[in-house]
Amino acid sequence: MKKDFGVKPYLFPMPTYMIGTYNEDDTVDVMMMAWGGICAEDMVALNLEADHKTVANIKARGAFTLAIPGMDTLKESDFLGIATSNKMADKFERTGLHAVKSERVDAPVIEEYPVTLECTVERMEDEPYGLRVLGKIVNVLADEKVLDEKGKIDVSKIHAFVFDQMQNGYYAIGEKVGQAWNSGAGLMNK
């Protein structure tokens, strides 16, 4: 028997991505987002409320970074999703995190986040459901501590966490349980 919940945004997992931008005074603004992700080989889509300070910054600078936080920054990352720069000018400073300017886009790279996508704004679309920001990935940065012996990003070393829209929880991820385009290949011969 299944229970009917009506219309809810109930998919699991939801990502926990950190959007980095600069304010008009060149201070760092970072916010957590869960509604968005990869939409093409070199593109990301962010679904945001238009009144976020981050949105104003993206419009003004034409760029942003999108980072994957690790569990070691869960408290700070969650805070960056709770607090708004519209009301708290020192939001980023309160976290104790550190930022450097991206060499490729007009946005900050947060040093504690192990993987960061540097993006330029391709298009901003006002939709009935909110604002969609399409960003072009111009580079990916990864901390050496999350690389394997071949120099590739090892997801298990990121110690990422995901969001649960159903009960508002965070869950650790990272255990590899199969190989894409291989685990189900045996069913092709039936």
C-alpha positions as CSV (number, residue, x, y, z in Angstrom):
1,M,0.0,0.0,0.0
2,K,1.3,3.4,-0.9
3,K,0.5,6.7,0.9
4,D,-0.5,9.7,-1.3
5,F,1.5,12.9,-0.5
6,G,0.2,15.1,-3.3
7,V,2.6,17.6,-5.0
8,K,5.9,17.8,-3.1
9,P,9.5,18.3,-4.2
10,Y,10.4,14.8,-2.9
11,L,13.4,13.5,-4.7
12,F,16.3,12.0,-2.9
13,P,19.1,12.8,-2.8
14,M,19.1,16.6,-3.3
15,P,22.5,18.1,-3.8
16,T,24.2,20.5,-1.4
17,Y,26.1,23.0,-3.6
18,M,27.7,26.2,-2.5
19,I,27.3,29.2,-4.8
20,G,30.1,31.7,-4.4
21,T,29.8,35.4,-5.6
22,Y,31.2,38.8,-4.8
23,N,29.1,41.6,-3.3
24,E,29.2,45.1,-4.8
25,D,32.0,46.0,-2.2
26,D,34.0,42.9,-3.2
27,T,33.2,41.0,0.0
28,V,32.5,37.3,-0.4
29,D,28.9,35.9,-0.4
30,V,28.2,32.2,-0.3
31,M,24.9,30.4,-0.2
32,M,23.9,26.8,-0.1
33,M,21.5,25.6,-2.8
34,A,19.8,22.3,-3.5
35,W,17.6,23.0,-6.5
36,G,19.9,22.6,-9.5
37,G,22.8,20.7,-11.0
38,I,24.4,19.6,-14.2
39,C,22.2,20.2,-17.3
40,A,24.7,19.6,-20.1
41,E,28.4,18.6,-20.6
42,D,29.6,22.1,-19.8
43,M,26.6,23.7,-18.2
44,V,24.9,24.0,-14.7
45,A,21.4,25.1,-13.9
46,L,20.6,26.9,-10.7
47,N,16.9,27.4,-9.6
48,L,16.9,30.3,-7.2
49,E,14.5,32.8,-5.6
50,A,15.1,36.2,-7.3
51,D,15.4,38.1,-4.0
52,H,18.6,36.3,-2.9
53,K,21.7,38.6,-2.6
54,T,23.5,35.9,-4.5
55,V,21.2,36.5,-7.5
56,A,21.9,40.2,-7.5
57,N,25.7,39.4,-7.4
58,I,25.4,36.9,-10.2
59,K,23.6,39.5,-12.3
60,A,26.2,42.2,-11.5
61,R,29.3,40.1,-12.0
62,G,28.2,37.6,-14.7
63,A,30.0,34.8,-12.8
64,F,29.9,32.4,-9.8
65,T,31.5,29.4,-8.4
66,L,29.7,26.2,-7.5
67,A,31.4,24.0,-4.9
68,I,30.8,20.7,-3.3
69,P,31.1,21.0,0.5
70,G,32.6,18.1,2.6
71,M,31.3,16.9,5.9
72,D,34.1,18.8,7.7
73,T,32.3,22.1,6.7
74,L,28.7,20.9,7.3
75,K,28.0,23.4,10.1
76,E,29.4,26.4,8.2
77,S,27.7,25.3,4.9
78,D,24.3,24.9,6.7
79,F,24.8,28.4,8.2
80,L,25.4,29.8,4.8
81,G,22.1,28.4,3.7
82,I,20.3,29.7,6.8
83,A,21.6,33.3,6.9
84,T,21.0,35.9,4.2
85,S,23.5,38.5,3.1
86,N,20.5,40.8,2.6
87,K,20.3,41.1,6.4
88,M,23.8,39.9,7.6
89,A,26.7,41.7,5.8
90,D,29.3,39.6,7.6
91,K,27.7,36.2,6.9
92,F,30.8,34.7,5.3
93,E,33.2,36.1,7.8
94,R,31.3,34.4,10.7
95,T,32.0,31.0,9.2
96,G,35.8,31.3,9.5
97,L,36.1,29.9,5.9
98,H,38.7,31.4,3.6
99,A,38.3,32.6,0.0
100,V,40.7,33.4,-2.9
101,K,39.8,35.1,-6.2
102,S,39.2,32.7,-9.1
103,E,41.8,33.1,-11.8
104,R,39.2,32.5,-14.5
105,V,35.9,34.1,-13.4
106,D,34.8,37.1,-11.3
107,A,33.9,35.0,-8.2
108,P,35.6,33.6,-5.1
109,V,36.9,30.1,-4.6
110,I,36.4,28.8,-1.0
111,E,39.5,27.1,0.0
112,E,37.9,24.5,2.4
113,Y,35.6,23.2,-0.3
114,P,37.3,20.2,-2.1
115,V,35.8,20.6,-5.6
116,T,34.8,23.9,-7.3
117,L,33.3,24.6,-10.7
118,E,34.2,28.1,-12.0
119,C,31.2,29.4,-14.1
120,T,30.2,32.3,-16.3
121,V,26.6,33.2,-16.7
122,E,25.2,32.0,-20.0
123,R,21.6,33.0,-19.4
124,M,19.1,34.0,-16.7
125,E,15.5,33.0,-17.3
126,D,12.5,34.2,-15.2
127,E,10.1,31.3,-15.1
128,P,6.7,31.0,-13.3
129,Y,8.5,28.7,-10.8
130,G,11.4,31.1,-10.1
131,L,14.7,32.2,-11.6
132,R,16.8,29.8,-13.6
133,V,20.5,30.7,-14.0
134,L,22.4,28.8,-16.7
135,G,26.1,28.8,-16.1
136,K,28.9,27.7,-18.4
137,I,31.6,25.7,-16.7
138,V,35.0,27.2,-17.6
139,N,37.1,25.1,-15.2
140,V,37.0,22.6,-12.4
141,L,39.3,22.9,-9.4
142,A,40.0,20.0,-7.0
143,D,42.1,19.9,-3.9
144,E,44.9,17.3,-4.2
145,K,43.6,15.6,-1.0
146,V,40.5,14.3,-3.0
147,L,42.6,12.9,-6.0
148,D,43.4,9.3,-6.5
149,E,46.8,7.8,-7.5
150,K,46.0,8.6,-11.2
151,G,45.2,12.2,-10.5
152,K,41.4,11.8,-10.9
153,I,38.8,13.1,-8.4
154,D,37.9,10.3,-6.0
155,V,34.3,10.9,-4.8
156,S,34.8,8.9,-1.6
157,K,37.6,11.4,-0.5
158,I,35.2,14.4,-0.8
159,H,33.1,13.2,2.1
160,A,30.1,15.0,0.6
161,F,26.7,15.1,2.1
162,V,23.2,15.4,0.5
163,F,20.0,17.0,1.5
164,D,16.7,15.2,2.4
165,Q,13.8,17.4,1.3
166,M,11.3,15.0,3.1
167,Q,12.6,15.4,6.6
168,N,15.2,18.2,6.2
169,G,18.2,16.0,7.0
170,Y,21.7,15.8,5.7
171,Y,23.2,12.4,4.8
172,A,26.8,11.4,4.2
173,I,27.6,9.8,0.9
174,G,30.7,8.3,-0.7
175,E,30.6,4.5,-0.7
176,K,30.9,3.1,-4.2
177,V,28.3,0.3,-4.7
178,G,28.6,-0.4,-8.5
179,Q,30.1,0.7,-11.8
180,A,28.0,2.8,-14.2
181,W,27.3,1.3,-17.6
182,N,28.5,-2.0,-16.2
183,S,26.6,-3.2,-13.2
184,G,23.4,-3.9,-15.2
185,A,25.1,-4.9,-18.5
186,G,24.4,-8.6,-17.9
187,L,20.7,-7.9,-18.4
188,M,21.4,-6.9,-22.0
189,N,21.8,-10.6,-23.0
190,K,18.4,-11.8,-21.8
